[in-house]
């Protein structure tokens, strides 16, 4: 059963109990909240440098418009956040639809 496997995988990845996901819509709600929190964290990191995308931040770093070391670390963190968000989107497609 793909749906149960997906729910078990979500519970493992996002450190929640399997039972928390079996209620009506709770899996989707929990994962959407996780993604929303990641989006906020991404925007906060980019806002530090007055940019909206990783490419804009990369350009500012190369042009010397921001302190390099800290900005590179934040750029890597934003890329990691974006990867987590893509993973969530991919995993959401595995959940059974109501």
N, C-alpha and C positions, 0 to 999 in steps of 0.2 A: 504494500500500500504506500504509494508515493507520498501522500499527504502526511501520514504518521512519521515517516522517515524525515521529511522536511521539518516537521515540528520538533522532532528529537534533535536534529541538527541545529535548528535555531536555539533551542534551549541550551545546547552545549556551547555554541558560539557566543551567546549573549548572557551566559551565566544565570539563567533563570530556570526554575523548576518546570519540568514537563507539564505538570498540572496547570500551571499558570497559562499555558498556551491552548488548553483544550476547551476553554470557555468560548462562548460565541463572540467571535471577532477579536478576542484578546491578543492573539498572535499578531494579527495585522496591526492592531493599535500599538502594541509594544514595539514592534519593529519600525513603524512609522515615527514613533516618538524618538527612537534611537537615531533614525536618519535625520530627523528635524534637529536634534541636538548636535549632530555632526555638521549639519549645514550652518548652524549658528557659530560653532567653533571655527569653521572654515572662514566665514565672513569676518569674524573678529580678528583672525590672524591677518587676513588680507587688508582689513581696514587700518591696521597699524602702519601700513605703507601707502595708504590712500590709493589702492588698486582694487580691481574686481576679479582678476584672473591670475593664474600662475604665470602665464606668459608676460603679463604686465609687470609682475614682481621680478621675474627673471631679467627683463629689460632694464628695470630700475637698478638692479644689482650690478649688471654689467656696465651701465653708464655711470656708476658711482653715486647714484642718487640716494642710496640708503646704506647704512653700515653693513658691510658684506657678510661677516660671519653669522651674526644673529639672523639676518635676513635669509641666508642660505638654509639655516636650520628650520626657520619658519616655512620656507618654500617646500622643503622635504616633508614637513609635517602636513602641509596643505595637500600635497600629492598623496600622502598616505590616507588622509581623510577622504579624498576623492575616490581612492581605490576602495575604501570601506563602503562608501555610498554606492558604488557600482556593484559591489558584492551583495549588499542588501537588496538592490534592485533585482539582481539575478536570482537571489534566494527567494524573493517575494513571488517570483513566477512559479516556484515549486509548491507553494501553499495551495491547498484545495480552495476552490471558489465556493462561496456560499450559494 
